[in-house]
């Protein structure tokens, strides 16, 4: 039995009539693990404490699914869901497994409406720092990039080209709630993305091992409104795309490592930009 949204007592949930993996509402929600169903319904699932809490707090969640153990562990989240008029449904452990793409589930899920922005709405004339992952394919990296952008105070994350779905379960989980905090957009047309960024007065910087600008010497450059291009995990940024950037920036590596992975390189660049942009506010 589901609990009306105005009932904020987690202990009022009746787990003797909990939804099972065969309950139509659970069956439909489980289909959201597939990209096609998310695209069709404009909905997605968020799992875990941070993501569910953020989904509820920002108004993205419409329904909460929770096991008996999770209801006790995350009682405050369940209570907040009631205050936010989110319909709460008790579910069995097997139902939870059907909603999760992990071996061990947290037992708490939020059914959410689409939260992706268009590039035109995510980026505007007030934007000062934008992260642009290009053709990112690894969900964990995509989620981490969103989380890093949120942490450094970036205005938006724009996934450009053929990328992983930012609302896929692994991406949502890796973002640890940040998907709901920072505007995230997706556009398969890379040239269109670059055009929209430039139209809003952003310079475009690209990471490159042979960049003409050393990050250590880029302080003045980084104090300007910036969009950072970060390449694909396997191939980086192609020469054609690198040529379209205003400047190519290299991260100095003083040890013996040959290179940095995508998430690490992005974290370093975004942090340095954030430090330069917000220096006057410190």
N, C-alpha and C positions, 0 to 999 in steps of 0.2 A: 504494500500500500504506500502510495506517495504522500508526502506531507505538504499541505498547502503552504504557499509562499509566506503567509503571514504567521506561520507557526515557527518560532525561532528556537524551540527547545530540541536539541539534538536527541535527547533521551526519549522524545515522543515518537521517534521513528519506529514503525512496527516491522521488525525483521522476520516475524513469522509469516509475513506475506511479501517477502522481498522479491524483487524482479530476478528471474533466472536468465541463463544464457539463451533461453528460447522465447522469452518475452519479446513481442514485436518491437517495443521501444528499444530494447537492448540490441536486438538483431539489426535494426536500422542504424543505431549509433555505431556498432562495430564495423559497419560498411564504410564508415568515415576513415578507417585506416587506409583505404584505397584512394588514390589521387582522383580518379574519375568521379567518385561519389562526392568528394569534397567540392569539386568543380561544379557538379550538378546541383547540389543543395545549398552551396555557399555557407556551409557549416564545417566545423572541425572539432576535434576532441583535444582537451588539454588534460594531462595527467600529472599528479604529483603536487606536493604542498605549495611550492612557490608559484607554479603556473596557474593552478586552480585559484589560489588566493588572489593573484593579480587579475585573472579573468573575471572574478566576482567583483572585486573592488572597482574595476574600470567599466563595469556594465556590459562586458562582452558575453558573459555567461547567461544562458537561459535556463539550463537545467543542471542539477548536481546529482551525480550517481556516487553512492558511498556504501562500503561494506560496514558491517557492525564494528569490526575492530578499528577501521579507519574513522568511523563516526566518533569513537571514544578518543582516539589519538588526535584528531583534528576537530575537536568539538567547537573551537572558536570560529573556524572556517565555516562549519555547518551553521552556526548561529548567525554569522554575518550573511550567509546566503539567504537566510530567512528575512533579515532586515532589508536586503537588496531585492526582495521579491523574486528570488531564484527558486524554482520548483525543485524540491529535494526528493530523491528516490532511493530507498534502501535496496541494495542488491546483494546477491550471494557472491561468495568467493569465486565460483565458476563463472559467473557473469562478469566479474572484474577481469578475469583472465581473458575473456573473449574481447574485452574492450582495450586490452593492453598489447603492445608489441614487444614487451620485455618479459624475461623469464620470471622475475619477481615483481609483482605489481604493488603499488602503494595503496590501492583500493579506493582512491578518490579521483573522480573525473568530472570535468565540466564540459557540457555541450555548449559550444560557442558559435556566435555568428561571425561571418567573415570580417577580419579586422585589417585586411590589406588596403593600402591607399593607392591612388594613382600617383604617378610621379609628379604631376602638376599640383597636386594637393599636398604631397609630402615635402616638396621643396618649393620655397618661395623666396622673395627678395630679402627676407630677414634671416635666411639660413646662413650659417657660418661654417658648419662642418658636416659633411655628408660622406658616409661610407658607401662605396660602390663595388661590391663583390661581382666579378664578371665570370659567368659560366661556372659558378660554384656547384659542385656535384655531391659533396659529402655533407650529409645532414648535420653531423656533429659540428663541423666547421661553420656551417651556416648559422646554427644556433649560437655558437660562441661569438661570431662576428656581431650578431644582434646584441648580445649581452655586453660585449666590449663597448659598442657604440653607445649603449645606454649608460654604461659606467662613466665614460669620459664626457658625457654631455653633448653628444652629437645630435644634430637636428633630425636626421633621417638615415635609413639604410635603404639603398636602392639595388636590388638584385637585377643585374643586366645580362641579357642573353639567355641561353637555354640553361636554366638553373634548377636546383632542387626546389620543391614546393616549400616556401617558408612556413606553411601551416601544417606540414607533415608532422607526425608524432615525434620523431627523433629531433627535428628542428625545434619544435615547441619545448620539448623537455630540456634540450641543451641551452635554450635561451633563458631558462630559469625565471620566467615571468616577464623578461624584458620585451618580448614580442608585444606585450600589452602596454608598454611604457613609452616606446619610441615609434614614430611612424615608419612603417616598413612597406615598401613598394616593390613591384616586380614588372619588368618590361623586357620582352624578348628582343626588341630592336635596340641594339647598343648605340647606334648613331643617333637615334631619337632621344635616348637618355642623355647623351653628351650634349645634344642641342638644347635640351631643356635645362640642364645644369648651367650651361654658359649663358642662357637667356636670363638667368636669375643672378648673374654676376659672380659666379663661382669659378675660380681657377681650377684646372684639372691637373692633379699630380698623379704620377704612376710610379709604382715601385719597380725597380730594375737593378739587377746586379751590377750592370755597367752604367748606371745613371750618371749624368753629368753633375748632379748636385749631391753632395754628401749631407746626410741628415743632420750631422753635427753642426753644419754650417748653414742650415736652412731656416734659422730663427726668423729673419725678416720675411722670408717667403711664407712661412707658416702662420704669420700674424694676419694674413689675408683670408677672406672667406674661401674655403677649400673643399673640393670633392676629391677623395682619394680613390683611385682604381686599384683593385686587388685581383690578381689573376687566378686562374684555375689551379687546383692543387697539383695537377700533373704537368701542365704545360705553361703555366704562368700567363703573362700577357703577350700576345703575338706582336711582331714588329709593326704591323699595320696599325694596331691599336696604340702601341707605344708612341708612334709618330703623331698621333692625334692629341696626345697630352701636351700641356703647356710646358711641363718640366718632368724629367725622369729623375727619381730620387733613389739613391742607394743607401742601404743601411750598413754602416761599417761593422765588419765582423773581425774582431781582434784575436779570437781564438782559432782553433783548427777546424771548426765546423764549416762545411762547404756552403750551407745555406740555412735558412729558417723556414719553418712551415708557415702555411697561410695565416693561421690564427695568430701566431706569434708575431709575424711581420706586421700584420694589421694592428695588433695591440700597440706595438712600439710606435708606429706612425701616427695613429690616432691620438695616443697619449701626448706625443710631442706637439701635435697640432693643438690639442686642447690646452696644453700648458701655455703655448704662445698666445692663443686667442683669449684665454681667460686670465692672463697675467695681471691685467688692471683690476680684476675683481677679487684677486687673492687677498 
